Amino acid sequence: MEEKVDSFWEYLPYLPLIDPTNIVTCMEGGIPLQQWNFLEEFVKNKYNINIQVHVYRNDLNGGTGTFKDVSASLAASIFKEYGVNQYCVASTGNTATSYATYLSIAGINCSVFIPENALKASEAFISAYGQQVFRTNGDYTKTKVIAADYARINNILISNGNIDPIRVEAKKTMVFEWLRQLGKMPDVYIQAISGGTGPIAIDKGVREIQSIYPGLKNPRFLLVQPDKCDPMVQAWEKAEINDFPTGYEKDFPSIDNPETTIPTLATGHPGTYPIIAKLVKSVDGSFVRISEDKIAAFARLIAFESKVMLGPASAVCIAGFFESLKKGLIKDGESVLLNIGEGVNRAPEFVNEMIYTTKNIDNVEQCKPHTMNTYREQLWAAIEN
Ligand SMILES: Cc1ncc(COP(=O)(O)O)c(C=O)c1O
């Protein structure tokens, strides 16, 4: 394995930028894949299978600590190269924050459209950097429509959502990083899914580098949604029951104003499902539903065992890993990659959910020393229920 790279700009020859002096970077994308042995041991004990578990630490990205940072870095650099000075983007939160940050650094104006339920913390970052926030009275679907109208009326470039070539080009470098760090592609890839840029970009990365690595294949995608906003899971389950009839990928529900507490993943109208579903089917993957009310229990367990504080969307991914095991979707001998897409600082409200050891006291007699192992047992029991 080679030395750690500083950022995804290591892959400049594969990126659509001509002059490297235009690069706008906060050291993003050169992030570690960590092996989490405690999960491997759990799987060995409970399911009697041997797997490898690596987590991709996007929370360590230098920009805003999410897996949107590589896209925003590439976007800001391209805009600098072409002299673009007005841009706009609709986002559930993390793309908005990341684009606002990088475009601010490059001195490019960015109008950001966020849905009604987007986190205050996202809004605060965008505003603090001097970019314009438009908070829609409505959900993400409505937000995207208004943003598109604004772009057209004002003749301003707009991000083309989950199939935006800049986002895809940047995120495809995940594949290059995994090959560099692991020496192979993982067998299984697990990610919380909203619109699906992640899997679309992985597919692009694999296709692009197949000439150098003949036989390189996409991982089996296991894509996770919380039960309060799960249109892709619903569509997939229906297709499975009906044995994937012709045109199954065009049959998906639309959830208006999804009442989820994870705005990052609140894509109620999954316009990209036709692309993602075919991709998932082609690798024998699946969509997995998890209980949104239980994600804090997963985040607490991970914080205890690994000292990594997850954001809610990352906790959904971890919950999806455990659910996939229950459903027998992970097999003996496989290597599994979990995409930790964000750390807890992206959702400060979620930090409060991590409190569980506090005892309110009046006097010293009520205070006794503790053993951390008691908490360990409680935390593992909580995710098993
Ligand atoms: C932390 C995190 N995880 C997962 C997702 C879903 O990403 P995708 O566009 O691949 O659906 C997002 C973005 O929406 C995110 O910010």
The ligand as a MOL file (V3000), in Angstrom:
LIG
                    3D

  0  0  0     0  0            999 V3000
M  V30 BEGIN CTAB
M  V30 COUNTS 16 16 0 0 0
M  V30 BEGIN ATOM
M  V30 1 C -23.9920 11.8200 4.8830 0
M  V30 2 C -24.7640 11.4140 3.6870 0
M  V30 3 N -25.0150 10.1070 3.4780 0
M  V30 4 C -25.7180 9.7080 2.3970 0
M  V30 5 C -26.2360 10.6220 1.4890 0
M  V30 6 C -26.9600 10.1250 0.2700 0
M  V30 7 O -26.1790 10.3010 -0.8760 0
M  V30 8 P -26.6440 9.8850 -2.3240 0
M  V30 9 O -26.6500 11.1220 -3.1540 0
M  V30 10 O -25.6420 8.9020 -2.8500 0
M  V30 11 O -27.9950 9.2830 -2.2070 0
M  V30 12 C -26.0130 11.9910 1.6830 0
M  V30 13 C -26.5220 13.0120 0.7840 0
M  V30 14 O -27.6170 13.1830 0.4520 0
M  V30 15 C -25.2450 12.4040 2.8030 0
M  V30 16 O -24.9740 13.6990 3.0130 0
M  V30 END ATOM
M  V30 BEGIN BOND
M  V30 1 1 1 2
M  V30 2 1 2 3
M  V30 3 2 2 15
M  V30 4 2 3 4
M  V30 5 1 4 5
M  V30 6 1 5 6
M  V30 7 2 5 12
M  V30 8 1 6 7
M  V30 9 1 7 8
M  V30 10 2 8 9
M  V30 11 1 8 10
M  V30 12 1 8 11
M  V30 13 1 12 13
M  V30 14 1 12 15
M  V30 15 2 13 14
M  V30 16 1 15 16
M  V30 END BOND
M  V30 END CTAB
M  END
